[in-house]
Amino acid sequence: MSFRSARKKRGISALEAAEKLGVTDAAIYQWECGISLPTAKRLPEIAKLYGCTIDELLERTRRTTHERTDHL
């Protein structure tokens, strides 16, 4: 599950997520596009808001990172 799919599954807009998490909508966009990741401290808050686990949020990120290193 990606950050975007978790948010959408919960029926929360990017702007609403940004407001509830106290971040900019640009931060939400960056997390969802893989440009950056939220801090580890923020992950439980995001998971709670999105109604999923931290592992579910990071699953796609770990898979993508693993795929990149397989080619090295």
VOSEBA-225609 format. One record per residue (C-alpha): residue in one letter; x, y, z. Coordinates in steps of 0.02 Angstrom, whole numbers, padded with zeros to 5 digits, always signed. Each point is the difference from the previous one (the first is absolute). Example, Ala and Ser with C-alpha at 12.3 -4.5 7.8 and 13.67 -1.06 7.14 Angstrom:
// VOSEBA-225609
A+00615-00225+00390 S+00069+00172-00033 
END
This chain:
// VOSEBA-225609
M+00000+00000+00000 S+00066+00171-00041 F-00025+00161+00095 R-00119+00058-00135 S-00103-00159-00007 A-00013-00006+00190 R-00061+00180+00005 K-00124-00025-00141 K-00064-00163+00075 R-00041+00098+00157 G-00090+00133-00104 I+00113+00143+00053 S+00055+00136-00120 A+00183+00051-00007 L-00045+00171+00069 E-00098-00076+00144 A+00145-00117+00040 A+00121+00146-00002 E-00110+00100+00118 K-00025-00145+00122 L+00185-00043+00000 G+00059+00180+00012 V+00102-00006-00160 T-00013+00082-00169 D-00092-00080-00145 A+00170+00001-00087 A+00066-00118+00135 I-00146-00119-00031 Y+00037+00006-00187 Q+00185-00036+00029 W-00038-00150+00110 E-00125-00068-00126 C+00119+00022-00147 G+00150-00072+00092 I+00097+00162-00007 S+00020-00003+00188 L-00063-00098+00149 P-00074+00061+00163 T+00104-00015+00156 A-00011-00161+00099 K-00079+00099+00141 R-00144+00052-00114 L-00038-00175-00070 P-00115-00057+00143 E-00103+00159-00018 I-00019-00027-00188 A-00043-00184+00021 K-00134+00043+00128 L-00076+00134-00111 Y+00002-00115-00152 G-00065-00150+00097 C+00145-00116-00041 T+00161-00062+00075 I+00172+00077-00019 D+00055-00160-00087 E-00138+00022-00128 L+00053+00179-00032 L+00182-00048-00026 E-00029-00162-00095 R+00010+00080-00172 T+00148+00108+00051 R+00097-00153+00059 R-00044-00096-00158 T+00055+00144-00113 T+00163+00021+00095 H+00033-00187-00010 E-00032-00001-00188 R+00124+00143-00024 T+00138-00090+00095 D-00028-00165-00090 H+00077+00076-00156 L+00163+00050+00085 
END
